């Protein structure tokens, strides 16, 4: 009885969790609502493994038929090659790759407010006042931008965008 229920719902749960994982994955890719979607995406993607395994078990015979006809190895192999291309640097101990813009933002978030203020041609006090007006919590001028964003419950990229909006326009850009 329980086994037949698992078999009956394996594919619908696979489809439902795949849909949720797709939507949250797109949101994470676009850096929209990262704090809302990150944990949900991780946990529900892990939960997806259970109905997906049951789906594979239920459809084992057609899966073997794909393998026998040679229609399984190329797509699975291609997916693995693409995945290794993304993960390769980290797996090999390198630190290269990735978006240089994200790397720059991460470096900026490690800096103290007093060090960043001159970059936007303002005093730390002026920057702090403008950030407080936007609802940021600033305990100290020596706090890093990342610490301020976290204390304020804000996404770090949002804070960097708010800071960039404070900078004077650069002629020609």
C-alpha positions as CSV (number, residue, x, y, z in Angstrom):
1,X,0.0,0.0,0.0
2,X,2.7,2.5,1.0
3,X,4.9,1.4,-1.9
4,X,2.2,1.9,-4.4
5,X,1.5,5.4,-3.0
6,X,5.2,6.3,-3.3
7,X,5.2,5.0,-6.9
8,X,2.0,6.9,-7.7
9,X,3.3,10.2,-6.5
10,X,7.0,10.0,-7.5
11,X,6.6,11.7,-10.8
12,X,4.1,14.4,-9.6
13,X,6.4,15.3,-6.7
14,X,9.4,15.3,-9.0
15,X,7.6,17.8,-11.3
16,X,6.4,20.0,-8.5
17,X,9.8,20.2,-6.7
18,X,11.6,20.7,-10.0
19,X,9.3,23.6,-10.8
20,X,10.0,25.2,-7.3
21,X,13.8,24.5,-7.8
22,X,13.6,26.1,-11.2
23,X,11.9,29.3,-10.1
24,X,14.1,29.7,-7.0
25,X,17.2,28.9,-9.2
26,X,16.3,31.6,-11.7
27,X,15.7,34.1,-8.8
28,X,19.1,33.2,-7.4
29,X,20.8,33.5,-10.8
30,X,19.2,37.0,-11.3
31,X,20.2,37.9,-7.7
32,X,16.6,38.6,-6.8
33,X,15.5,37.9,-3.2
34,X,18.6,35.9,-2.5
35,X,17.9,35.8,1.3
36,X,14.3,34.5,0.6
37,X,15.2,31.9,-2.0
38,X,18.6,30.6,-1.0
39,X,17.7,28.3,1.9
40,X,14.4,27.2,0.2
41,X,16.3,26.3,-3.0
42,X,18.9,24.3,-1.2
43,X,16.5,22.3,1.0
44,X,13.8,21.7,-1.6
45,X,16.5,20.7,-4.1
46,X,17.7,18.1,-1.6
47,X,14.1,17.0,-1.1
48,X,13.8,16.6,-4.9
49,X,16.3,13.8,-4.7
50,X,13.8,11.5,-3.0
51,X,11.0,11.6,-5.6
52,X,13.5,11.8,-8.4
53,X,15.1,8.5,-7.2
54,X,11.6,7.0,-6.9
55,X,10.8,8.2,-10.4
56,X,14.0,6.6,-11.7
57,X,13.2,3.4,-9.9
58,X,9.7,3.3,-11.3
59,X,10.9,4.1,-14.8
60,X,14.0,1.8,-14.7
61,X,13.0,-0.3,-17.7
62,X,12.6,2.8,-20.1
63,X,15.8,4.2,-18.7
64,X,17.7,1.0,-19.5
65,X,16.2,1.1,-23.0
66,X,17.6,4.7,-23.5
67,X,21.0,3.3,-22.4
68,X,20.8,0.3,-24.8
69,X,19.9,2.6,-27.7
70,X,22.7,4.9,-26.9
71,X,20.5,7.9,-26.2
72,X,21.5,8.3,-22.5
73,X,25.3,8.5,-22.4
74,X,25.8,11.6,-24.6
75,X,23.3,13.9,-22.8
76,X,24.4,12.8,-19.3
77,X,28.1,13.0,-20.3
78,X,27.5,16.5,-21.7
79,X,25.8,17.6,-18.5
80,X,28.8,16.3,-16.5
81,X,31.3,18.1,-18.7
82,X,29.4,21.4,-18.4
83,X,29.2,20.9,-14.6
84,X,32.9,20.1,-14.3
85,X,33.7,23.2,-16.4
86,X,31.9,25.4,-13.8
87,X,33.3,23.5,-10.7
88,X,36.7,22.6,-12.1
89,X,38.6,25.6,-10.7
90,X,37.3,25.1,-7.2
91,X,37.8,21.3,-7.4
92,X,41.4,21.8,-8.6
93,X,42.2,24.2,-5.8
94,X,42.3,27.3,-8.0
95,X,40.6,30.5,-7.2
96,X,40.2,31.9,-10.7
97,X,37.0,32.2,-12.7
98,X,33.8,33.8,-11.8
99,X,32.4,37.2,-12.4
100,X,35.0,39.9,-11.8
101,X,32.1,42.3,-10.8
102,X,31.1,40.0,-8.0
103,X,34.7,39.7,-6.9
104,X,35.0,43.5,-6.8
105,X,31.8,43.8,-4.8
106,X,33.0,41.2,-2.4
107,X,36.3,43.1,-1.9
108,X,34.3,46.4,-1.3
109,X,32.1,44.7,1.3
110,X,35.2,43.8,3.3
111,X,36.2,47.5,3.6
112,X,35.3,49.8,6.4
113,X,32.8,52.6,5.8
114,X,35.5,55.2,6.6
115,X,37.7,53.7,3.9
116,X,34.9,53.6,1.2
117,X,33.5,57.1,1.8
118,X,36.3,58.9,0.0
119,X,35.7,56.8,-3.1
120,X,32.3,58.4,-3.5
121,X,33.7,61.9,-2.7
122,X,32.0,62.2,0.7
123,X,32.8,62.0,4.4
124,X,32.1,58.9,6.3
125,X,29.6,60.9,8.4
126,X,27.7,62.1,5.3
127,X,27.6,58.5,3.9
128,X,26.4,57.2,7.2
129,X,23.7,59.8,7.4
130,X,22.4,59.0,3.9
131,X,22.5,55.2,4.6
132,X,20.7,55.7,7.9
133,X,18.0,57.7,6.0
134,X,17.6,54.6,3.9
135,X,17.1,52.4,7.0
136,X,20.7,51.0,7.4
137,X,21.9,50.3,10.9
138,X,25.4,51.7,11.4
139,X,26.9,50.9,14.8
140,X,30.3,52.3,14.0
141,X,32.2,54.1,11.3
142,X,34.7,51.3,11.5
143,X,32.1,48.6,10.5
144,X,32.6,47.0,7.2
145,X,30.0,47.4,4.5
146,X,29.2,43.7,4.8
147,X,28.7,44.1,8.5
148,X,26.4,47.1,8.0
149,X,24.4,45.2,5.3
150,X,24.0,42.2,7.5
151,X,23.0,44.2,10.6
152,X,20.5,46.1,8.5
153,X,19.0,42.9,7.0
154,X,19.9,44.0,3.5
155,X,21.3,42.2,0.5
156,X,25.0,43.3,0.1
157,X,24.6,44.1,-3.6
158,X,21.6,46.4,-2.7
159,X,23.9,48.3,-0.3
160,X,26.6,48.7,-3.0
161,X,23.9,50.0,-5.4
162,X,22.8,52.5,-2.7
163,X,26.3,53.6,-2.3
164,X,26.9,53.9,-6.0
165,X,23.8,56.1,-6.3
166,X,25.5,58.6,-3.8
167,X,28.6,59.0,-6.0
168,X,28.7,62.0,-8.2
169,X,28.3,61.4,-11.9
170,X,31.5,60.8,-13.8
171,X,31.5,62.8,-17.1
172,X,31.6,60.6,-20.2
173,X,30.4,57.4,-18.4
